[in-house]
Each structure stands twice: as structure tokens, then as C-alpha cells.
Amino acid sequence: MSLRACDHCLLPVAEKDALFEVFDGERKVFCCHGCLGIYRLIHSEGLDDFYSNRRGWLPGPPSADPLELSLLEENVRHVGEENVIDLAIEGIRCASCVWLNERILSKTPGVLSAEINYVSHHARIQWDPERVKLTEILEKIRALGYRPRPNLSADRLSEEREHAREDLIRLGTAFFFSMQLFMYSTALYAGYFQGIDPSFKMLFSMIAALLAAPVLFYSGGPIFQGAVRGFFRGAWNMDVLVAMGSGTAFFYSLFQIPQGGEVYFDTAAMIITLILLGRFIEAGAKRRASEAMTRLLSLSPKMARRVTKEGKVEQVATASVEEGEIVEVRPGEKFPFDGRVIAGQSGVDESMLTGEALPVFKKTGTDVFCGTRNGNGTIRFSVLRRGERTLLGQIIGIVEGAQLRRAPVQRMADRVVGIFVPAVFSLSIFTCMFRLFMGTPLSVALMNGISVLVVACPCALGLATPLALLMGTMTASGKGILIKGGDVLERLQKVDTVLFDKTGTLTAGRPSLGHVEGYGRNPEDVIRIARLLESSSEHSLARAFHGEKHSPVAVRHFRAFPGMGVAGEVEGIFFLLGSRSFLEGEGVLFNGTWSTKVMEEVEAGATVIYLGEEGKVKGAVSIHDPLREESKSVVQTLLRAGFDLEMVTGDEAGTAQAVAAGAGIEKVRACLSPVDKAERIRWLQSKGQKVAMVGDGINDAPALATADVGIAMGDGTDIALDTADLILMRSDLTLLPEAFRLAKKTLAVIRQNLFWAFFYNLAALPVAVAGLLHPILSALAMVVSSLCVAGNSLRLKEQ
């Protein structure tokens, strides 16, 4: 039985079952009407290049599972009169798949833009809802044989992990064979200087070729594939540069084996291995960015307790709850939507949104937010916003949008290579043809042409940027500065404005006791009773009272009032401890005889809690979150360096002004939501400023992602650490000026490397063209050039 491959999906099909149709005089075969329809669509749009350029296509169509329309519709955002959606496209196998989808979507009337990230398969589509519907856009994608899905699905994350595993195997293979290769290369180099038997030389050369082959053609396979695509499309990128450098060294060495000449397989393998190492580190940073988005999404519950019209409570998927319905949240649970409380009261932990350490008291008429955690009371609320319209959804959108930005690490080198590489190819061919025209023997003319290729082989240029960046990031890591990718150093050295969060960044994030006053009780008694009451509390500020021993007196009838205070009986007396509004609500009378010192504490940015007994105030305790010891000196160092500094915080103006003044920062923005912080950064960027944001919490994630460089403290939340570009692992602000200094030094080394690489090529090329440079000397000069670049990069270890 004769089998034919389907011209669309490549699936084998028997001729008796196949469908045939003629396109431009050529008879095409298809396995089904679906593939025939997709081929017609692609052909009618003039996009047949898709079939000649696609790579890695496994036979068979992509998944054709049912469209998850309801989940996709939840991700639609309204930007003015336009709609925007972020989604994942399943079935993308190569860059041509990206190109095909973008071209088809951009040709769709009403679609304003369509951008697809090849690495993450994440698409962002913007359209006019008056001209085209979401279902039409999704069907366009499905008609091509791809599947639009909600972004960050479990399947896609599994696929990313599989890619990471494959990258690690390729890198491990390169390292293993390179180590074996260098043993034989050492023997060959020794033989060059001290003499070696020709039979042993040929044997060692052949073994070296066998060891180098897996490094180039398995580990470096994607690089060579990218180089071939770039070559035929006229895109002279870094893949072409690396493939040319390693490929020339490899194939020239193969040519030299039967001639008994010198071989340089180790050079070819070294280039590939170092490039793969740099790319593996960069890919790891991208995967961590996806994990940050996963953690943000996990803050929103997947199930909700819906209250029916009959008053019954049923547990349902959040996707089935509509705006306006009533939802119940019990103690310890997270809120699945934004809404307004209609029954119940409780303290709610909103620190993941606002950075505020104190739980916020919620009662009828107040708003609650998706992802925040309920305290001890049961609350019922009316749903106001769901999906991406919630405050958490907006935060996720900001973080995700910022992470889509493309930062070309080696943009300058790529631009130069676009001219340099084809020029060298042309010069090599010209040299060989000119020598033949002048009557030079073919073998000599060929050697002259190879000399030009070898001497101009941009190994040093290929190493100049990635090796310096690798050494810069490694040096930073040794100092306790974790940098997620070389492009961060490039952006960091351009920063001129630094924004600081307050809590946990400029301050230590560890509350401590301040001034204590007693009214009718001595201060020691006040603090003793307060410590006893707080010992039973899980309130965040209760940590200020922990760590000191107290007499083992039992607290009877203890009761916590979330977001307000605590109450309990100590030594037969009933006490209240909490905020002024809490005590006043419980009937405690305040007078002004003690208010001067307390007001000074409030103005100094302290949180003051009061002790009540039998309807009277018996004491006041201030709690401070002190500045980090190094905050003021670091601020002064950055100011002297010419940076523009500003503090942005969700705290009240009084506290913010006091902390900023203590640190020496004049510009303060208080009462900012996470979205407001990101908007502030965008506004500064619109004025041409390059912004670094230093923070530590979930509420800082949008700002960290929006900034040109996001910097997180090492003891910050997981999401802040994943979202940030740079992490101060020791939570020591003195590392911040060091990071800026190291970034400038690394970029200076890169410029020096590029200068040396170009100087070497410009000086050696004329000599090679003139036929005065033997390929052995050309290769030796190439190695010396690479060693100079490597040695200059290694100087960063001493910084």
C-alpha cells in the first residue's frame, strides 16, 4: 500500500484515502478536509513560505480540544475603546508558526496588533470590538491548526519544564565531551612544539574530531539551525556569528587531518559550550518569570461559596459566579473576587496588595479585594469585579506586560555582524578567485581563502559580550547580588532614578517597642500587661512584644478583634489593648492630659496602641519599624553619584514623611496602590528617565516588573524575588551602590572586548588577503585574540 505525506501536517496517508487538489499547477495531497482547508487559507493569503521555513514539525496536527471560551473571555481587558487579551497558543513549533499566526491575525479586519513570544508561546492581541469579535479571532487561530488557551495553563508550564530539561542535557553533553576533547588537544599542542609521530597525530586528531562533533551538531544544533534560517533570510544575527566561528574551526580542522596539519577542534567546542552556558542562564531567568506569574495567579481561589436566592451556600467554580451575586468567605479563606461587604465583619490581611502590616477591619459597606485573606469572622459580599478586572488581575496584567518587553543583550554586536559576516564571506571568495585568476594553484588559492575566513573568524567578537556578562553576573553573585541575565547589567548601568519602597526596604521590616507611658499604672506594668495579652495574639504587630521572658501568668477569657485589638483578663482585671478607635468603641474615655508625647510619636511615624482598664486609658505603647542601619549612608552614596531618589509607599503621609526624612530622601509619594506605583514609574519613564525600583513585597511586584530594573531584598516574598531582575541576597542595602558600580565596570569591559576583537580583525585581514598569512598562523592569531578577550573579562573577578 502506497503512503504519501500530507502536505500540511506531514501525517502519512494511504493514496486511496487521501484528498488531492491542484495549487499553482502542482498536485497536493492531504489527509483530511481540515488540513486541506488550512492549506487553502494559507495559500490564499500568500503565506506559502510557512511550509518551506518551518522546523521541528512533528507529523500530525496540533491538539484540537474544545475551545475554552469562557476562561478566555475572563482575560479580556478594556483599554479605552479597544480590547486586549493575553493568551497562550498551543501547537507552536518554530519561528515560522509565530510568523504565520501574526500575519494571519494582522490581516484580520479589526485586529490592531498581534504579538507572539516564540519562547513562551504567549500572545497579546489588541482589537476593535466594533469591527471584530473575540470568537472570530480565536477561530482564525484554530483554522490554522493551533489552539488558543488561557495563559499559563498547566500544560504549557509542563512544556516549559521539558524545554529546560532538554537545554540542560545539551549543555551537559557539551561540557562532558569538551572535557574529554581538551585532553587530546593538549597532546596535539605539545606535539606541535616538541614533535609527534604522524600516525599518533592523525589518531589524536580523528579522536578530537569525533569528540567535537556531538558538541557542535547535537548541543549546538539549535544554533546552527538558527544560523541557517538567518542566512537564507538575510538576518545576520548572533547565531550566524557563532555558527561561522565554530563551524569554520571545525571544518577547517577536518580538512587538515589528511594533510597532517594543525587542528583546532577545541576552539570550535569552546565557543559552543560557552554560548550554551550563557543561554541556559538566560532561559532560567525567563522560566522564573513564568513561575512568578504562576504564584500571582495562585493567589486567586479557584472555588467560591455562592449564596443562592434561597439563602443556601453552595461551593462552585469561580468562573461560574457572575457580578452582582453574593459570595461567602469564612475565616482563613481568601477572597475570590473584588466586592462590597453586605454582612459580617472581620479583619482582613491586605499586605499582599497594600504592604500594610495591620489587618484592615471590614464591615458592611466596605470593599474587599481578590486574593486577600480573611481573618476570624465570616463575611458575605456582593461581587463587583471578577477575573482581570479585579485589583489582583490588574497587578498580574502589569507584571505580565512588563515581562513581555524584549531587551536585546547583544544588539550592538548583532548590528555589526549583519554587515561584518557577509563581508568576510565575500572577501574570502574574492581572495580565492583572485588567486586563481593570477595563476595560483588551486590548493594554494584555497588556503588563502581559508586564511581569510580563519583570521576573520569572529570568535573573539562572539565571546566579547557573553563572556563578560557571565563573569559580571558570577562576580556579583559572589558578593551576594543575584542578577537574572546579562541584559540586567546593561539596563542597570543606564539607570538615573531609584525608587524605594518603605516597609522592609528602607526599614528593617521588624517592629519593635518604642515609647511607653502609664496613666495610673507605671510604664513597666503597662508593658508587662501588654506583653501578656499579645502573647496569645497572632497579630503581626504582636511580634514587637515577643522575645522577652515574662512571668507565666495566664490570660483568661482572651479574645481577638481582628484589625482592632485584643482583650482578656489578667490577674482578675479585664483589659483592652488596641487602637484608639477600638477602645473608644468599647466605651473607654480618652482625655488630652497625655496627648502631647503620644502625638509626637504619631508624627514620628510610630503606630500607637493603648491599654484600657475599667473605661479609662491606663497606658500607651508606640511601635516602631526602624530604618535599616545602612539606609541613610546608602541614600547619601547614591545622591553623591547623581541618582534621583524617591520613596513610594502605601503608608500614610505622616509615617512616610518621617521615614523618608530619616533616610535623607526628599521626594515622597504616599498612599499609593500597587498600580499607582507602576503608573508613577511609567510617568517617569515617559520623561526619559531610566528607573530602578527597590522593594520586597507582593504589592511591589507590578513596580518591580515595570521598572527598567526591578531590585528585591533577599528576605522579600517569593513573588517579589521572582519578578525582580536583581536580588540583594543578604538584604543589605550597601549592595545596591555596589551593583551599580559592577554594572558600569562590566559594560566597560564589554566595550574594550569589542574594540579588541574589531582591531584584531581589521589589522589581520589585509595580511591574510595579501596571502602573507598561513592558516596555522591565522588560527593561532584567532586563539590569541579570544584569549585576550577572555583575560580581559576575567578581570571582573577581581572587582
Secondary structure, 3 states (H helix, E strand, C coil): CCEEECCCCCCEEEHHHCEEEEECCEEEEECCHHHHHHHHHHHHCCCCHHHHHCCCCCCCCCCCCCCCHHHHHCCEEEECCEEEEEEEEECCCCHHHHHHHHHHHHCCCCEEEEEEECCCCEEEEEECCCCCCHHHHHHHHHHCCCEEEECCCHHHHHHHHHHHHHHHHHHHHHHHHHHHHHHHHHHHHHHHHHCCCHHHHHHHHHHHHHHHHHHHHHHCHHHHHHHHHHHHHCCCCHHHHHHHHHHHHHHHHHHHCCCCCCCCHHHHHHHHHHHHHHHHHHHHHHHHHHHHHHHHHHCCCCEEEEECCCCCEEEEEHHHCCCCCEEEECCCCECCCEEEEEECCEEEECHHHHCCCCCEEECCCCEECCCCEECCCCEEEEEEECHHHCHHHHHHHHHHHHHCCCCCCCHHHHHHHHHHHHHHHHHHHHHHHHHHHCCCCHHHHHHHHHHHHHHHCCHHHHHHHHHHHHHHHHHHHHCCEEECCHHHHHHHCCCCEEEECHHHHHECCCCEEEEEEECCCCHHHHHHHHHHHHCCCCCHHHHHHCCCCCCCCCEEEEEEECCCEEEEEECCEEEEEECHHHHHHCCCECCCCCHHHHHHHHHCCCEEEEEEECCEEEEEEEEECCECCCHHHHHHHHHHCCCEEEEECCCCHHHHHHHHHHHCCCCEECCCCHHHHHHHHHHHHHCCCCEEEEECCHHHHHHHHHCCEEEEECCCCHHHHHHCCEEECCCCCCHHHHHHHHHHHHHHHHHHHHHHHHHHHHHHHHHHHCCCCCHHHHHHHHHHHHHHHHHHHHHHHHC
